[in-house]
Amino acid sequence: MFVTTLIAQPGALDATLVENLRNAWGGGDAVWLSRGTAAEFTMPAAPENQWTVWDDMQALGVDLVVQPADNRRKRLLLADMDSTMIRQECIDELAAEAGVGERVADITARAMNGELNFESALIERVGLLKGLPDSIIQHVVDTRITLMPGGQTLVATMQAHGAYAALVSGGFTAFTARIAETLGFDENRANTLIVADGALTGDVGHPILGREAKIQALSEITTRLGLTEADAIAVGDGANDLGMLGRAGTGVALHAKPSVQKECAVRINHSDLTALLFIQGYADSEFVG
């Protein structure tokens, strides 16, 4: 059995659209998870024209997800931070304060799209931050970082239903510690900016947390909790997330780079982080926070 979920901006999902697709695909009765925002229906098999219809739905501002019905509700959330749980890339914001914003942002975009090696790109970008006072980190957090909508609800709702939440970032612990505390994550992992005499040295701690480290985090945390990787939902937007997105039971490309989207079966482009609850079958009446 398969489940089709349609998600749009609040109030933008048309009931006729849902019914027309349900009829075309021979689905069961539509269930509204959030009236005007998210609906789902079951089907005996995945439709052959899924991605053609996905393209059509994207043009209408609707995210479409088709997945097996079994084991949809996950017991582990593994999330990237930059451009996923927050709207920004922290290193780009630091670079803007250092006056090298455009140069660093270009490297970041190419690395996240898989055009550059993540580790070497990170070392190059951090080197450009040499000499910044470490107080700039708190300044950036306070003035430049905004949360991705729906993040607190996602974490709190999954935890209320027994799930564990881990923030696993290729960014920096100076940021993940604050974001994890704000959003209520159970743990966080990231890279370490080296500081000496109150300033950034331009170096990053090793080993660098990149693609393989995110896969390792998924393996380690599921083993520790007595879960399998199929019990996890992972979310990210960059090429360094593809490993964990491919290994988790559900891997979600959220507002992701084109090269990342084409590798993922679950793609969310028009909705916020509460989409991860809808695709697990949560109704908005079950949301926490």
C-alpha positions in Angstrom: 0.0 0.0 0.0 1.2 3.5 -0.8 0.2 7.0 0.5 0.0 10.1 -1.6 0.3 13.4 0.4 -0.3 16.9 -1.1 0.9 19.9 0.8 0.6 23.6 0.0 0.9 26.9 1.8 -1.9 27.4 4.4 -5.3 27.6 2.7 -3.9 27.1 -0.8 -4.7 23.4 -1.4 -7.8 23.1 -3.5 -10.2 20.3 -2.6 -11.1 19.7 -6.2 -7.4 19.2 -7.1 -7.1 16.6 -4.4 -10.3 14.8 -5.5 -9.3 14.9 -9.2 -5.9 13.3 -8.4 -7.4 10.7 -6.1 -9.8 9.7 -8.8 -7.1 9.6 -11.5 -4.9 7.4 -9.4 -7.7 5.2 -8.0 -7.0 6.2 -4.5 -9.1 5.7 -1.3 -11.0 8.5 0.4 -9.1 11.7 0.9 -8.2 12.5 4.5 -7.5 16.2 5.3 -4.6 16.5 7.7 -5.0 20.3 7.7 -8.0 21.8 6.0 -6.8 23.7 2.9 -3.2 22.8 3.5 -2.5 19.1 3.5 -4.4 16.0 2.5 -3.6 12.3 1.8 -5.1 9.2 0.3 -3.9 5.6 0.0 -3.3 3.6 -3.2 -2.6 0.0 -3.9 0.6 0.8 -6.0 2.8 3.8 -6.9 1.6 5.5 -10.1 3.8 5.3 -13.2 3.3 9.0 -14.0 4.3 10.2 -10.5 7.0 12.6 -11.6 5.0 14.0 -14.5 2.2 14.8 -12.0 4.8 16.1 -9.5 6.0 18.6 -12.1 2.4 19.7 -12.7 1.8 20.1 -9.0 5.0 22.2 -8.6 3.7 24.6 -11.1 0.6 25.0 -8.9 2.7 25.5 -5.7 1.8 22.1 -4.3 4.3 19.6 -2.9 3.5 16.0 -3.8 4.9 12.9 -2.0 4.3 9.3 -2.8 5.7 6.7 -0.3 5.0 3.3 1.1 2.4 3.3 3.9 4.3 1.2 6.3 6.5 2.7 9.0 5.7 6.3 8.1 6.0 7.7 11.6 9.6 7.9 12.4 11.4 7.6 15.8 14.4 9.7 14.9 14.7 13.1 13.3 18.2 13.9 11.8 18.4 17.5 10.5 20.8 19.7 8.8 21.0 23.2 10.2 22.0 25.8 7.5 19.2 26.6 5.0 17.2 23.8 6.7 16.4 24.5 10.3 17.5 28.1 9.8 17.1 30.2 6.7 20.8 31.2 6.4 24.2 29.7 5.9 26.1 30.7 9.0 29.5 30.9 7.4 28.1 33.3 4.7 26.8 35.5 7.5 30.2 35.5 9.2 31.9 36.3 5.9 29.6 39.2 5.3 30.7 40.7 8.6 34.3 40.1 7.5 33.8 41.9 4.2 34.3 38.8 2.1 30.6 37.8 1.8 30.3 37.5 -1.9 33.4 35.4 -2.3 32.4 33.0 0.5 28.8 32.8 -0.6 29.9 31.7 -4.1 32.1 28.9 -2.7 29.2 27.8 -0.4 26.7 27.6 -3.2 29.1 25.5 -5.4 29.9 23.2 -2.5 26.2 22.7 -1.6 25.4 21.9 -5.2 28.2 19.2 -5.2 30.5 21.2 -7.5 33.3 21.4 -4.9 34.7 19.0 -2.3 32.9 20.0 1.0 35.9 19.6 3.3 38.4 21.6 1.2 35.7 24.3 0.5 35.1 24.6 4.2 38.8 25.0 5.0 39.1 27.7 2.3 36.1 29.6 3.6 37.1 29.4 7.2 40.5 30.7 6.3 38.9 33.9 5.0 37.5 34.6 8.5 40.9 34.8 10.1 41.1 37.7 12.6 37.4 38.1 13.2 36.7 38.6 17.0 34.9 35.6 18.4 32.2 38.0 19.7 31.0 38.2 16.1 29.4 34.8 16.5 26.9 36.0 19.1 26.3 39.2 17.0 25.5 37.1 13.9 23.2 34.8 15.9 21.3 37.9 17.3 21.1 39.9 14.1 21.4 37.7 11.1 20.0 34.2 11.9 16.3 33.4 11.5 14.5 30.1 12.0 12.9 28.2 9.2 9.2 28.2 9.9 7.7 25.1 11.4 11.0 23.9 13.0 9.9 24.1 16.6 6.6 22.4 15.9 8.4 19.6 14.0 10.8 18.9 16.8 8.3 19.2 19.6 5.6 17.1 17.9 7.9 14.2 17.1 9.4 14.3 20.6 5.9 14.3 22.1 5.3 11.0 20.2 8.5 9.4 21.4 11.0 10.4 18.8 14.6 11.6 19.3 15.9 14.7 17.5 19.5 15.3 16.4 20.9 18.4 14.7 23.8 17.4 12.5 25.5 20.2 10.6 28.5 20.8 8.5 28.5 24.3 10.1 29.8 25.1 13.5 29.1 24.1 17.1 29.1 27.8 18.1 25.8 28.0 16.1 24.4 24.5 16.5 24.5 24.7 20.3 22.3 27.8 20.2 19.9 26.6 17.5 19.6 23.2 19.1 18.7 24.7 22.5 16.2 27.1 20.9 14.4 24.4 18.9 14.7 21.7 21.6 16.9 19.2 19.8 18.2 16.3 22.0 21.8 16.6 20.7 23.8 18.5 18.1 27.0 17.8 16.1 29.0 20.2 14.0 32.5 21.5 13.3 34.5 23.6 15.6 35.9 27.1 14.8 39.3 27.5 16.4 39.7 30.6 18.6 42.8 32.1 20.1 43.2 35.3 22.0 39.6 36.3 21.4 39.7 35.9 17.6 39.1 33.3 14.9 42.4 31.8 13.8 41.1 30.8 10.3 41.3 27.1 11.2 38.7 24.5 11.8 38.9 21.5 14.1 39.6 18.1 12.6 38.2 15.7 11.6 35.8 17.8 9.6 32.1 16.8 9.9 30.9 16.5 6.3 29.0 13.9 4.2 30.5 10.8 5.8 30.2 12.1 9.3 26.4 12.7 8.8 26.1 9.1 7.7 28.1 8.0 10.8 25.8 10.1 13.0 22.8 8.3 11.6 24.4 4.9 12.2 25.7 5.7 15.7 22.4 7.3 16.9 20.2 4.6 15.6 22.4 1.9 17.1 22.5 3.7 20.5 18.7 4.0 20.5 18.1 0.5 19.4 16.5 1.7 16.1 17.2 0.9 12.5 17.9 3.5 9.8 14.4 2.8 8.4 13.1 4.4 11.6 14.7 7.8 10.8 13.6 10.8 8.8 16.4 13.0 7.6 16.2 16.5 6.1 18.7 18.7 4.4 19.4 20.8 1.3 23.0 20.3 0.2 25.2 17.7 -1.5 26.8 16.9 1.8 23.4 15.7 3.1 22.8 13.2 0.3 24.4 10.3 2.2 22.1 10.6 5.2 19.1 11.4 3.0 19.7 8.2 1.0 20.2 6.0 4.1 17.4 7.2 6.3 14.0 5.6 6.0 12.6 8.9 4.7 15.1 11.4 3.2 13.6 14.9 2.6 15.2 17.4 0.3 14.0 20.7 1.7 14.2 23.7 -0.7 17.2 21.9 -1.9 19.8 22.5 -4.6 18.8 21.0 -8.0 21.5 18.3 -7.9 20.2 17.2 -4.5 16.5 17.2 -5.5 17.1 14.8 -8.4 18.6 12.3 -6.0 15.7 12.3 -3.5 12.2 10.8 -3.8 10.8 13.3 -1.2 11.1 16.9 -2.2 9.6 19.8 -0.4 9.8 23.2 -2.2 6.6 25.1 -1.3 5.9 24.2 2.3 7.7 24.7 5.6 9.1 22.2 8.1 5.7 21.1 9.2 5.6 19.2 5.8 7.7 16.6 7.5 4.9 16.0 10.0 2.2 15.8 7.3 4.2 13.2 5.2 4.4 11.1 8.4 0.6 11.2 8.7 0.3 13.7 11.5 -2.8 15.9 11.4 -2.5 19.5 12.6 -4.6 18.6 15.6 -1.6 16.5 16.8 0.9 19.3 16.5 2.7 20.5 19.6 3.9 24.1 20.1 
